Amino acid sequence: MGGNQKSAADPAAAGCGCACTCGQEPATADPSLALNEGAPELDAARLIDEIRTLEDRKSALAARQARLSVAFDQLQRRQQADAGIPADQLGAGVGAQIALARRESPAKGSRLLGLAKALVPEMPRTLAALEAGQLNEWRATLLVRETACLSAEDRCSVDEELAADSGTFDGAGDRGIVAAVRSAAYRRGPRSVTQRGAHAATGRHVSLRPAPDTMCYLTALLPVAQGVAVHTALTRQADSLRLDGDQRSRGQIMADGLVERITGTPGGITGIEIQLVMTDRTLFQGDGEPARLPGYGVVPGGWARSIVRGGASDAARDQAFKIWIRRLYTIPASGELVAMDSRARLFPAGLRRFIEARDDTCRTPYCDAPIRHLDHIVPWNGGGATTRANGAGLCEACNHTKETPGWDSRARPGPRHTIEITIPTGHTYFSTAPPLPGASFSHGVMHATKPPSDQSDQRTAC
């Protein structure tokens, strides 16, 4: 999936356009060119100096981005108000536009906008420290985050007391900064801090994200009492089994115990459907082409075959599995998904499976959130058809953003299914469906690595 942007001017020709005033020369493209064999100690010092200068410049640019973000938000709100948008909807889509400009996900774009709107009007000393390179963007974020529960007046007071631009945090690590800000925040708004802690429990959730080597991180955000209780129960079970002679490590027993307690099944494999997409060559001929597991990403072909044959773990192999094979047909030259078998009797269910297999994650550029909504690219009430060409998988937030006035989407020709997204400023971005297993990029065009003899390449979804 790509996020290429068309712009009216070439940024390279216009210069950096930033507000930094350090006056340093641009960094050497290759640091090794700066070496002088006659004075290695001096040159090593120069390299460290340049690294520090570039770090300061990064902070100054982050401060400039914050100011520009606030100005953009104010301008967009005025334009939306002039267009008659209700007051409670003003600012919709602003964070998503900033995200596209910064090549970030929409969620990250909203957080960056929130950071800017706290720094510029309410925390001028922190912003000054960021501009001067005395804080980086992450540590400025920590200050903003730990004062989020305070009123604007109290937040300004904390900002004045800590005065990061005066060197208050010189040499301090992240924990030291957080501790100082929390103490100052509690002194000014103890009730607000307490209420924040009580409200935090409403944000409890469980998330899943990929890890290397066909592993994943299953993370739970819990109130501290519940989190400690869960960890203690798993620890006691592990210690007991280890005393009885279990050869697994303590961490392995705790992980296996968590899976078994949640699923009620040794090995954790239950009746939940797992859609595993691979080529027929990988499944039947032992080919090394990787497979794709929706919600995780690319996995080795050998691991995919082991799952189909009965599971990746010894406990899972002891069970009987129901394996349903659904054929996916793609164009050999591009990897474009063009058809799919479906056992479903209702067309919408089959179409949903098709789009989810094709898009994998949210189709907004830089957003890799799970698909939650099946969206009409051209809205149904605007004449858009319910077809695979006019369908796209989106996360919930991006689907709501798409409905904001000034946003427009349409399908465009491409090597695979391509969407052109236009935002209220007129900037245009493109999103192309990711390649399926068995296809690879070559000069920006998809080509099948081993096309079969007929006119369609066949994949298998298990």
N, C-alpha and C positions, 0 to 999 in steps of 0.2 A: 504494500500500500504506500502510495507516495503522497507528498504534500508540496509539489512544485508550485511556485507562485509566479504569476505574471505581474510585472510592475511597469509603470510608465517610464521609470528612469533606471539607469544602471547604477547600483550603489557603489560599485568599484570606481566609477568615474567621478562620483560626487564626493568622495572622501568619507571619512568616518562620521562626520557630522556630530560628534559628541561634544559635551561641554567641558571636558577635562582640560586642565591648564598646566599639566605637568611639564610640557615643553620637551619631552624626551623624544629621541629619534625612534622610528619604528624598530621593532625587534628584528635581529638578524634571523633570516629564514632558517639557516643551519647553524646552531650554536658552535659546532666544531670549527666553523670558519673564523671564529673570534680568537681561537687559540694562538698563542705565540710561544713557540718552543723555547725561546730564550728566557721567558719569565713566567713559568707555569703557575707560581703562587699568585702573582698579580692577576693573571687571566682567570684563575679560579674565583678570586674575589669579585672580579667584574661580572662573571656569570651569575653569582649569587646576588649581586646588586641588581642586575637586570631582571632576575626572577622576582625580586621584591618589588621593583618598579612596576612590572607587569601586574603583580597582585594588587598593588595600590590602584593601578589604572582600571582593573576589573571592578573594584569596589566603586570607583568614581562613575563608571559607566552604569553600574547597577543603580546608583542614586539617580542618575539622569533618566534611566528607564522608569524609575518610580515617579518622578515628576511628570514625565510624558504620559504615563498611564493615567494619572489623576486628571491631567488636562484633557485627555481623550475621553475619559468617563464623563466629565462635566459637559463636554461638547455634545457627546451622544445623548445625554439626558435632556439637554436643551432641545436638540433636534427631535427627539422622541416626544417631548412635551408639546412642541409646535405641531407635530403630526397628530395630536389628539390621543396619544396613548395614556391610559389611566396612570395616576401617580404611583400606585402600588406596583406597577409593572415597569417603571422607568429603570433603565440600566440593564434590562434583559439583553443577553447576548454580548455584552461588552467584554466580559472575561474570556469568552470563547474567541473573540476577534484578537485579543491580546495573545491568547495561546497560539493561534495560528501564526501570528507575526513572530513569536519567539520559538516556534517549532516545539511547542509543549502540548501536553494533553489539555483538554478543556478544564479538567479539575485543577491541574497545576496553574493554568491561566487565571482561574478565579482566586486561587490562593495568592498569586503574585499581585493581583489587583487589590486584594484585601490588605496585603502588606503595604502597598504604596499609599492607600487611603488612610492607613494608620500613621505612617511615617511623615508624610508631607504636612498635614494640618496639625497633628497632635504630638508628634515626637521630633521636633526640629533638631534637638541636640544629637539624637541618635542618627538622624539623617546627615547632619554635619560630619559625624564620625565616619559614616559610610563614605561620604564624598572625599574625606581626607585619607581614606585607607586605613583608619584605625579600627574599623570593624569590617568584616566581610558580610555578604548578603545573608548567609546562614545565621550568623550571630545577631544580626539586626532582626532577623525573623524570630529568634528566641526571645528578644526583648519585647517584640510586639505580641507574641503568643502569650507570654506570662503576664501581660497587662490587659489582655483582652476583656477580662471581666470588670474592669474599672470604668468609671465615667471618664469622659474626655478631659475633665478638669483634673481628676486624680492621675490619669495617665500622663498628662503634661507635668504634674508635680514629680512623679517618679522619674520621668525623663530628665527633669532639671536636677533632681537630687543625684542621680547616678552619673550624669554628664559624661557619657562615653567619649566625647570628643576631647575631654581634658585628660585622658589617659587613665580613667578609672579602672578599665579592664585590661590594661597592659599586662601581658603574661598570663591572664586568666584563661582557663579552659572553659568548655561549654558548661560543665557542671557548676563551676564557680560563678559564671554569669547568671545561670538560671537561679541559683540559690540567692544571689544578691537581689535579683529582680523580684523573686517571690517574697522575700522578707520585706522589701519596700512596698510591694503591692498589699501585703497583709496589714501593714501598719496604717495604710490609708483607707483600705476598704475591706476590713475583716469579714463583714457580712457578705459582701459580693464574692469574696474568695470561697467562703463556706457554701454559698448557694451554687457557685460554679462546680464545686466538688459533688454536690448532691445531683446536679443536672448532668454531670458527666456520665453517670450510669445509664442514661438514656441512649448513649452512643455505643453501647456494647454491641459487638458484632464478631463474626468469624469470616476470615478471608483466605483465599488460596492464590498463591503465585508460584511460577515455575522456579526451579533450582537446577543447577547443572546435573548431567548424568541421569536423566529420567527420574529425578527427585523433585519434591515440591515443598513449599513452606505452608503449613496449615497454621494460621495465626488466629488467636482469640483475644479480643480486647474485653477484659472483664473487670468488675469491681475487685479491689485488692483482696478482700476476704474470700471471695469465690475463687479467684485465681490461685491463692495460696492453698486453699482446700483441695483443688484439683491436683496441684503439683504434689502436695503431701500424700494424697492417696496413691498416686502413681509411684512415688518414691518408696512408700512402705511396701507396696506390692513387689517392686523390683528387689528391694533388700531381702524380702522373705524368700523369693524364688532363688536369689543368688545363694542364700544360706542353705537351701535345699539342693544345691548343686547345679543349677541352671548355668550353662556355659556362655550365654549371651551377656554382653556388657550391660551395665546398669541403664545406660541411655537407650539401648536397643529394646530392653524389656519395657521401659516406660513408653516408648513409641508404639510397640506392639500392643501393650495393654490399652493405650488410648484408642487405637483403632478398633480393638475387639470390644471395648466397652461401648463405643459409639454405635458400631454397626451390629453388634451382637453376633458376629461371625468371625471365626479364626481367619486371619488373612485379610479380612475387611471387604471381600468381594460379595456383594449382595445382588439383588435383582435390579439395581440401577443400570440403565443403559449407558454404555460408553461407545461413542462413535469414533472409530479408529479408521483413518483414511490412508490407504496405501495403494500402490500399483499391484496389478495382478501378478507381475513378475516377482515383486517382493514377497507376496503371499505364497505363491505356488512354486517358484523357481529358485528361491533363496537369494534373490538379487539384493545388492547392498543399498539400493535407493531408500532414503529415510521415509518414514511415514509421518502423519500429522495427527495429533490428538487434540480435538477442539477443547479450548479452555486451558491448554497447556502449551502446545507448540510442536516443534519438530522432535521426533523420537527416532532412535536407530531402528532399522528394519528388522534386525534380529530380535530386539526387545518386543517389537510389535507382533512378530510371529509367535513368540513365547506366550504372549497374552492370549492370542487366538487359540493356541494349542492347549491352554488350560491354566494360564496365570503365570505371573512372574515370580511368585514365591512358592515355597514348598507347601505351605498351608493352603494356598489357593489351588495348587495342582491336584489336591485331594478331592476337589469338588467337581461336580458336573456343571458345565456351562451351556447355556443356549446361545449359539452363534448364528446370527442372521447376517447374510451377505446381501448387500444392495449395490448394484453396479452403477458407477458414475462414468459418464462418457465425456471426453474432452477432445478439443481440436489439437492434433499433434504439434502444429507449428507454434501455437500460442499458449496452450494449457488452459484455454477458456472452457469452463464447464458448460456443456450444452444440453445434457439430459441426465436423468437419473431414474432408476427403477424405484417404485414405491408400492408397498403393500397396503398403504392407506387407501380407503375408498373415497374419502373426501379430498377434493383437489387442494383446498387451502393447506391441509396438513402436509401433503406432498411438496407443495411449493415452499412452505416454510422450511422443510428439511433441505430442500435444494439451496435456498438462499443462505441458510446457516452453514452448510457445507462449503459453499463458494466463498463467503465473506469471512468466516472464522471469528473475527472480532469486529467491534464497531468500525464503520467505514469512514468516520471523520478522520482527516489526516492527524497523525500523532496521537490519536486516542486508541488504545488497545484494550479498552474495557469490554467485558462480556456483552454479547448481544442480548438485549432485553425486549426491544421492539422491532417488528417488521414494518418498514416504512415505505410508503409510496414516494418515489423520488419526485415525480410530478404529482401533486396532491390529487386524491380521488375526487374531491369536490371541484377540482379544476380540470377534470377530464382525464386524469391519469388512470391508466389501466392497471388491473391487478395481474401483472405478468412478471416473469423473472427479470426482464430487461428494465422494468420500472420499479423493481423492488430492491431494497437495501436493508441490511441489518445495522441497527444503531443501538447504542446504550440509551437509557432513559433520559439522561441529561441532554445528550446531543439531539435527540428527537424533539425535545421541548424547545431547544435553541433554534432548531430549523424552522419552527413556526413563528419566530420573531419577525416582525416587519423588516423588510430590507434584505432578508436572506433568500437565496434562490438556488435550486439544485436542478440539474438535468443530466441525463445520460449522454455520453459522448463516445464516438468510436475510439477504440484502443486495442492493444494486444489482448487484453481481457476486459471484463466489465469495468467501465470507467465512469466516474461521476465528476461533473464540474460543479464546484461550489462557489457561489459568489456571495460575499458578505456586504453589509451596508455601505462600506467605503468604496466598493467597486473592485476590490482586490479579488482575484480568482485563484482557487486552489483545485487540485485534481486528486482524486482518490481512485486507485486501481486495485481491483481484487487481488489478493495474494496468490502466488503460484501454488498449484496443487502438487503433491509428490509426483516425481517423474518428469518435471519440467524445470528449466533453468534459464536465467537471464543471459542474453548475448546481445551486446550493443543496445540494451534497452528493450529488446523484443524477446518474448518467451519462445523457446524451442523445446520440443520433446527430446529427451536424451536417447531414448530407444523406441522410436515409433513402430507400432505393429504394422503388419502388411495391409490391413484394411484402412479405411478412411477415418477411423476414430480411435483414439487411445483410450484404454479402459483402466479405470481405477476401481478399487474395491473398498467399500465402507463396511467395517465390522462393528 
